[in-house]
Amino acid sequence: MSNQAQNISPVSVPLAAKKKSKENSVWRRLLKNKLALVGMIIIAIMVIFSVFAPLIATHPPNAMDLANSLSEPGVDGHILGTDNYGRDLFSRIIYGTQISLIVGIFAIGLGGMIGTLLGLVAGYYGGKWDAIIMRLMDGLFAFPFILLSIALMTVLGAGLFNVILAIGVANIPGFARIVRGQVLAVKEEEYIEVTRSLGANHSRIIFHHILPNCMAPIIVYATMNVAGAIISEAALSFLGLGVQPPTASWGSILKDGKDFLVLSPHMATFSGLAILLSVLGFNLFGDGLRDALDPKMKV
Amino acid sequence: MSFDLRQGETIGIVGESGSGKSVTSTAILGLIPSPPGKIERGSIVFEGKDLTKLSQDEMRKIRGNEISMIFQDPMTSLNPVFTVGNQIIEVIRLHQQVNKKEARTRAIEMLKLVGIPEPEKRLEQYPHEFSGGMRQRVMIAIALACNPKLLIADEPTTALDVTVQAQILELMKKLQVDLKTSIIMITHDLGVVWESCQKVLVMYAGNTVEYANVEDLYQNPLHPYTWGLLDSQIKSDTVGKLPSIPGNPPDLRNEIAGCYFAPRCAYAQEKCFTERPPLVEVSLEHMVACHFQTADHRLKREGGEASE
């Protein structure tokens, strides 16, 4: 980038056109990428589904109608059929989007914030702080996620908040590692030394100078890991550890569907498809975001 | 090493790579990373305060405010994710109790002062939209934003091309007169020293070997290392191979008993390898560290020759 900048004569550049050029070029590159666009559309649809769930859903998600249980898709106004209690599958999947998005975003937000903070401290101060924090992270990494969640759920009890907590905690070490690595590189940059020579204190250097220079990989990693968190939530709900019935979650629909796989495969198929599409959406978007933010970057 | 500097004066610190020029400057600002670095002894007195005895908090108030530094490479000295204006405003607000608007006005003033056209617009631009020379101007604006009393310039022109170098030196000279700043000019370019300094300190392997006024050093250099530096400059009558000082600076991890320069010195005698010469004043305000360049004994300088 610096080579290009050198060739541009500073005076002759049309100033208005160059303003905010950085943000613009990221958007342009993102929109040019077809797959990222697909990912963006999927995410947009998910957001619309969760925000307007009451308007989009054709039936109340928890209203049982045992007379019409396990009906085929398209019968009696049930777009995707009904489940074993006669609840409208389409409406349940729409409401399930809410749970998936909330868990995905908040869990990654939680894990990302704590992980980033730990990574910043470990990378910036180094020495014993680095050793203590990173060994703790290694320990957390070595712990199987499901086991960790079961332990947490047993102590705290199941529920939406605890699902977010469990998945969030499981995501801390990944962020800590990525951020620490990034900090190690950025803190050696000369502009950090310059900032120090100008009298900035540690917290200012960390949060105002190092953190913004680490944002690109953090954003990409977070986007990709929302997909992971959605799978995790589905897995926990599938095991009965997640959101409790009758609240609709893709994982619990899948679990119910599993028992009727032969009789009426549409339950497991559609809930599985929802999980697949949402994960695909976030992964494609994350991929595109990575390419758009920095073509040379590897996560 | 030891030197003093009065208000509005410029001192040049010269020496080849690895002779400890930059360490000196970072030591003044208290920025030597510790561990492993540590100031073992000595003092740095700035306006009556010993900087080595100040706490980190007190040092922070001095950095950027009373003592600033300009770095070697303007391409990497600016934070790429912030606008140039942001970075000037930051240092102003760090040290002065002003609101954003006042700081912005001051930033525009600073950009104007360092000769950047259309400062209001340039303020909103990112470092990658500036050329090398323009960035160094921005760095100078940042360093001078709080009217420091001392400016440390660590090879401020090394990374720039020659025409821009002259502009930057000219600018620094002009600003020094306007703002009455003292400057420590770290460089390995003797031309820069002749241009801009009043005093010069020649360093070799972390020690001062010669310390004099610029005219004095130019007319009457005394230390063999200084001779070597002078001989290895390109002059208008240079023909053929450029003379150089044979060998490399010593590895300071080894104990060296004698003069650090002795192994590379054409005039070295036995005494030079066993006893370290002290820095003595051989004539008025002219200090040299050499056994054979004293008040009553002089070496005869031989022309520098090209060596392999």
Interface residues (C-beta under 8 A of the other chain):
Chain A: M1 S2 Q4 A5 Q6 I8 S9 P10 V11 V13 L15 K18 K19 S21 K22 E189 E190 Y191 E193 V194 T195 R196 S197 L198 G199 A200 N201 R204 H208 H209 P212 N213 M215
Chain B: L29 L31 D57 R60 K61 I62 R63 G64 N65 S68 M69 F71 D73 M75 T76 S77 L78 N79 P80 V81 F82 E90 V91 L94 H95 P117 E118 K121 R122 E124 Q125 Y126 P127 H128 E129 F130 S131 G132 M134 M139 I142 A143
